[in-house]
Amino acid sequence: MKKDVTISLISTQSDGNDTEQTELITQGKYKKTADGYVLSYDETEATGFEGAVTRLEVTGSKKIVMTRSGTVSSNLVIEPGKKHHCHYGTPYGAFMVGVNAKEIRNTVTERGGHLEFRYVVDVNSSYIGDFAISIDVKASESKEI
């Protein structure tokens, strides 16, 4: 069963010279799965992906599959110790990227919690940037998730 949650997200992107940070507080959905959970939320103009839905399929601290659908389409696999080649869509076009996860920290339970992950993105082995996403999950309207 999907439950309503409040998602507070901070996304940090650095290319080695400049750092950009985006903050988003939004309503989303939480669903427990056999291997972990799924979080989903609508993107906004603030993130640059307005009209897209982001879905995070989380398997403990082992793996995250981040899928965007709608106005953009992407599918990133974040798995520490492994490099994945993934489809990445932007409002300006889509391309294949290498995703090398540095770390996943996950304390989210059915009552809420914190998810944090860091990864490096490259295109054709050329460094694009370091990314860090920090997410707090809380039950909406004081309900347990």
Secondary structure as GFF3:
##gff-version 3
##sequence-region A 1 145
A	DSSP	beta_strand	3	14	.	.	.	ID=ss1
A	DSSP	beta_strand	19	32	.	.	.	ID=ss2
A	DSSP	beta_strand	37	42	.	.	.	ID=ss3
A	DSSP	three_ten_helix	45	47	.	.	.	ID=ss4
A	DSSP	beta_strand	52	59	.	.	.	ID=ss5
A	DSSP	beta_strand	63	70	.	.	.	ID=ss6
A	DSSP	beta_strand	74	78	.	.	.	ID=ss7
A	DSSP	beta_strand	83	90	.	.	.	ID=ss8
A	DSSP	beta_strand	93	106	.	.	.	ID=ss9
A	DSSP	beta_strand	113	123	.	.	.	ID=ss10
A	DSSP	beta_strand	126	139	.	.	.	ID=ss11
A	DSSP	three_ten_helix	140	142	.	.	.	ID=ss12
###
